[in-house]
Amino acid sequence: MFTLAVENTVEVPVKFTLKNKGVARLFSFTLIADRLPQDDISARLEDKERKVKDFMADVITGWSGQRLLLDATGEPAEFSAEALEALLNVAGVASVCFTAYLKECGAKEKN
């Protein structure tokens, strides 16, 4: 049995823009996600019935600095399954989160 020298969770910085009244508005926050092994990532991606949104909903366990999704009082929504679903349902957000996840979850070459 082997154990990785890194945590099973990964912090994923996410940054994107959304147009608001013709102006690109920047959103930046950090997702907390489970670090999946490559075999699990590959197996989940082979399931053609599942969407990127479903993949991300399965691995994200929290967030910080999120200001895109607001609650009834106008404050940033706290993390919950329902809030995550609403966030990932914004066009393009799940794909941006997925790309950021793969980038942060895996190894990076250093020169």
C-alpha positions in Angstrom: 0.0 0.0 0.0 1.3 3.4 -0.9 0.3 6.9 0.2 0.8 10.1 -1.7 2.9 12.9 -0.2 0.2 15.4 -1.2 -3.3 16.0 0.3 -6.4 14.4 -1.1 -7.9 17.8 -1.6 -6.8 20.6 -3.9 -7.4 24.3 -4.0 -8.4 25.4 -7.5 -8.2 29.1 -8.4 -10.8 30.0 -10.9 -10.9 33.2 -12.9 -13.3 34.2 -15.7 -15.3 37.1 -17.1 -19.0 37.4 -17.8 -20.6 40.3 -19.7 -22.9 42.5 -17.7 -24.6 45.3 -19.6 -22.0 45.0 -22.3 -19.0 45.2 -19.9 -16.8 42.2 -19.1 -17.0 41.7 -15.3 -14.2 39.6 -13.7 -15.0 36.9 -11.2 -12.3 35.1 -9.3 -12.6 32.5 -6.5 -11.1 29.3 -5.1 -12.8 25.9 -5.3 -12.0 23.2 -2.8 -12.1 19.8 -4.5 -11.2 16.2 -4.0 -8.0 15.2 -5.8 -8.8 12.2 -8.0 -6.3 9.8 -9.4 -5.8 9.8 -13.1 -7.6 6.4 -13.5 -10.7 7.8 -11.8 -10.7 11.0 -13.9 -10.4 9.0 -17.1 -13.2 6.6 -16.1 -15.5 9.5 -15.3 -14.7 11.2 -18.6 -15.5 8.0 -20.6 -19.0 8.0 -19.2 -20.8 9.9 -22.1 -24.0 10.2 -20.1 -22.3 12.5 -17.6 -21.7 16.2 -18.3 -18.7 18.3 -17.1 -21.1 19.9 -14.7 -21.8 16.5 -13.1 -18.1 15.7 -12.9 -17.4 19.0 -11.1 -20.4 18.6 -8.8 -19.0 15.3 -7.6 -15.5 16.6 -6.7 -16.1 20.2 -5.4 -16.5 20.3 -1.6 -16.4 24.0 -0.9 -15.3 27.4 -2.1 -13.9 30.7 -0.9 -14.1 34.2 -2.3 -17.1 33.3 -4.5 -19.0 36.5 -5.5 -20.9 35.4 -8.6 -23.8 33.7 -6.8 -25.7 35.9 -4.3 -28.2 34.9 -1.7 -31.6 36.6 -1.0 -29.9 39.4 1.0 -27.5 40.2 -1.9 -24.5 38.6 -0.1 -22.2 36.0 -1.6 -23.9 32.6 -1.3 -22.5 30.1 1.2 -21.4 26.8 -0.3 -24.1 24.1 -0.6 -25.1 21.5 -3.1 -27.9 23.7 -4.4 -25.6 26.8 -4.6 -23.0 24.7 -6.4 -25.6 23.5 -8.9 -26.7 27.1 -9.6 -23.1 28.2 -10.1 -22.2 25.4 -12.4 -25.4 26.1 -14.4 -24.2 29.5 -15.6 -23.1 29.0 -19.2 -19.4 28.3 -19.5 -18.6 28.2 -15.8 -18.5 24.4 -15.4 -16.0 24.2 -18.3 -13.8 26.9 -16.8 -13.9 25.2 -13.4 -13.1 21.8 -15.1 -10.1 23.2 -16.9 -8.8 24.9 -13.8 -9.3 21.6 -11.8 -7.3 19.5 -14.3 -4.5 22.1 -14.2 -4.3 22.2 -10.4 -5.0 18.6 -9.7 -2.1 17.3 -11.9 1.6 17.5 -11.9 3.3 20.4 -13.6 6.7 20.4 -15.3 9.3 22.6 -13.6 12.5 23.7 -15.4 
